[in-house]
Amino acid sequence: MLVSGLGQLKIVNDFKKEFPSKLKVALDYTFNIFNSETLLFLNDYNVDSLMLSPELTLEQIKDICTAASQIPNWPAIEVFAYGRLPLMNTKYCPTGAILSPDEANGTCTDSSCKSLCRTKKYSLTDRMQEEFPVVSDSLTGTAVILNSKTMFIPDEIPFLENAGVTIFRMHIYDEDISRISLSQTAAIAHNITKGHLFRGVI
């Protein structure tokens, strides 16, 4: 089960205590795990795997993996390897607000804008002409704004494996096999980024 917040984690942990099962719990990137102290805290919840913050550098990831290896029964460490990272989750729907302003009024429901997001792909364009895909979900009433660039780190995987990372996630929202294959053979031409692996935020 993929868990995205502490509230959810507590509920899942309580459930596992009351009803012992083989349910595996994975923590999502939304926990923003940035250091070994966070790792120690979350390990008390008996999770099976956890994803590190996508804002960490290679060396910071290595340091956290080294600290994790000292923990008995330490969880598997996961990082992003491919995909557009979500930049924002919002209840405001840009697609409905722009294409059907009288009906949608910025809300995201089946009835408000006739599910325009299911008929075509849409994106927001900034002043630098970078396009940020908008993935709307009229069932949950949310919209996700994705990064304009696709993260792709094939050259760094051996280093990360040696550091202790055992799970590499492909985060696919709006792509098909042909687009992913093109990324592998023409990375520069298809707007690829290494994220913060070589330029951390701290």
C-alpha positions in Angstrom: 0.0 0.0 0.0 1.4 3.4 -1.0 1.0 5.9 1.8 1.4 9.6 1.3 1.0 11.2 4.7 1.4 10.6 8.5 -2.3 10.5 9.1 -2.7 7.6 6.6 0.4 5.9 8.0 -1.0 5.9 11.5 -4.3 4.4 10.3 -2.5 1.7 8.3 -0.2 0.9 11.2 -3.1 0.6 13.7 -4.9 -1.7 11.2 -1.8 -3.9 10.9 -1.6 -4.2 14.7 -5.2 -5.2 15.0 -5.4 -7.4 12.0 -1.9 -8.9 11.4 -1.4 -9.4 7.7 1.3 -9.5 4.9 0.2 -6.0 3.8 3.3 -4.2 2.6 3.6 -0.5 3.3 5.5 1.9 1.0 6.0 5.6 1.9 5.6 8.1 -1.0 7.8 11.0 -1.9 5.3 13.3 -0.1 7.0 12.4 3.2 9.9 14.5 1.9 12.5 12.4 3.6 15.6 14.6 3.8 17.8 13.1 6.5 18.5 10.0 8.7 16.5 11.4 11.7 13.3 11.2 9.6 14.3 7.7 8.6 14.7 6.6 12.2 11.3 8.2 13.1 9.4 6.5 10.2 11.1 3.1 10.8 9.2 2.9 14.1 6.1 2.4 11.9 7.5 -0.8 10.4 7.3 0.3 6.8 8.6 -1.9 4.1 10.0 0.8 1.8 10.3 4.5 1.6 11.0 7.0 -1.1 13.6 9.7 -0.5 13.0 13.3 -1.3 13.5 14.1 -5.0 15.4 17.2 -3.9 18.4 15.2 -2.6 21.8 15.1 -4.2 23.7 11.8 -5.0 25.9 12.3 -2.0 23.0 13.1 0.4 21.3 9.9 -0.8 24.4 7.9 -0.2 24.7 9.4 3.4 21.1 8.4 4.2 21.5 4.9 2.8 24.7 4.5 5.0 22.7 5.6 8.0 19.8 3.3 7.1 22.1 0.3 6.8 22.8 0.6 10.6 19.1 0.1 11.4 18.0 -3.5 12.1 15.5 -4.6 9.5 15.9 -1.3 7.7 13.3 -0.6 5.0 14.1 -0.6 1.3 15.1 2.8 -0.1 13.4 4.1 -3.3 14.2 7.0 -5.6 12.8 8.5 -8.8 14.5 7.2 -11.9 12.1 8.3 -14.6 9.1 10.5 -15.0 7.6 14.0 -14.6 7.6 15.0 -11.0 4.4 16.5 -9.6 4.9 20.2 -8.8 1.4 21.0 -7.4 -1.8 19.3 -6.4 -4.8 21.6 -6.4 -8.6 21.5 -6.1 -8.7 24.3 -8.6 -9.0 22.9 -12.2 -7.2 25.1 -14.8 -8.7 23.1 -17.6 -12.3 23.6 -16.6 -11.8 27.3 -15.5 -10.4 28.2 -19.0 -12.4 26.1 -21.3 -15.7 26.1 -19.5 -15.6 29.1 -17.1 -19.4 29.5 -16.8 -20.0 25.9 -15.8 -16.8 24.8 -14.1 -15.8 28.0 -12.2 -12.5 26.4 -11.3 -14.0 23.3 -9.7 -13.2 19.8 -10.9 -16.2 17.5 -11.1 -17.9 15.4 -13.8 -20.9 17.7 -13.9 -19.2 21.0 -13.8 -17.2 20.9 -17.1 -18.3 17.7 -18.8 -14.9 16.0 -18.1 -13.0 18.0 -20.6 -9.7 16.6 -19.2 -10.6 13.2 -20.5 -10.9 14.2 -24.1 -7.5 15.9 -24.7 -4.2 16.6 -23.1 -3.7 20.1 -21.6 -0.8 22.1 -20.2 0.1 25.5 -18.8 2.8 27.5 -20.5 5.1 29.9 -18.6 6.9 33.0 -19.8 9.8 30.9 -20.9 7.5 28.8 -23.1 8.0 25.7 -20.9 4.9 23.5 -21.0 3.7 22.0 -17.7 1.1 19.2 -18.3 -2.1 19.3 -16.3 -3.6 16.0 -15.2 -7.1 16.4 -13.9 -9.2 13.9 -12.1 -12.9 14.7 -12.0 -13.6 11.7 -9.7 -11.5 13.1 -6.8 -11.9 16.8 -7.9 -8.1 17.4 -8.1 -5.6 18.5 -10.7 -1.9 17.8 -10.7 0.6 20.2 -12.4 3.6 18.2 -13.6 7.1 19.4 -14.2 7.9 20.6 -17.8 10.9 18.3 -17.9 11.1 14.5 -17.5 13.5 13.1 -15.0 15.8 10.4 -16.4 18.9 9.1 -14.6 20.2 5.9 -16.3 23.9 6.9 -15.8 23.4 7.4 -12.1 21.7 4.1 -11.3 24.9 2.1 -10.7 26.1 4.7 -8.2 22.7 4.6 -6.4 22.6 0.8 -6.3 26.1 0.7 -4.7 24.9 3.3 -2.2 22.1 1.1 -1.1 19.0 2.1 -3.2 17.1 -1.0 -4.2 13.9 0.5 -5.8 13.8 2.8 -8.8 10.4 4.3 -9.6 9.0 5.2 -13.0 6.5 7.9 -12.5 4.3 7.8 -15.6 1.3 10.2 -15.9 0.9 11.3 -19.5 3.2 9.2 -21.6 3.1 6.1 -23.7 5.8 3.6 -24.6 6.9 5.4 -27.8 7.6 8.6 -25.8 9.5 6.7 -23.1 11.6 4.9 -25.7 12.5 8.1 -27.4 13.7 9.5 -24.1 16.2 6.7 -23.8 17.7 7.4 -27.3 17.4 11.2 -27.5 17.4 12.5 -24.0 18.6 16.1 -24.7 16.1 16.6 -27.5 13.2 15.5 -25.4 13.5 17.8 -22.4 15.2 15.5 -19.9 16.5 16.6 -16.4 18.6 15.0 -13.7 16.6 16.8 -11.1 18.5 17.8 -8.0 21.1 15.0 -8.1 23.9 17.4 -8.9 22.5 20.7 -7.5 20.7 20.2 -4.2 18.5 22.7 -2.5 20.5 22.8 0.7 
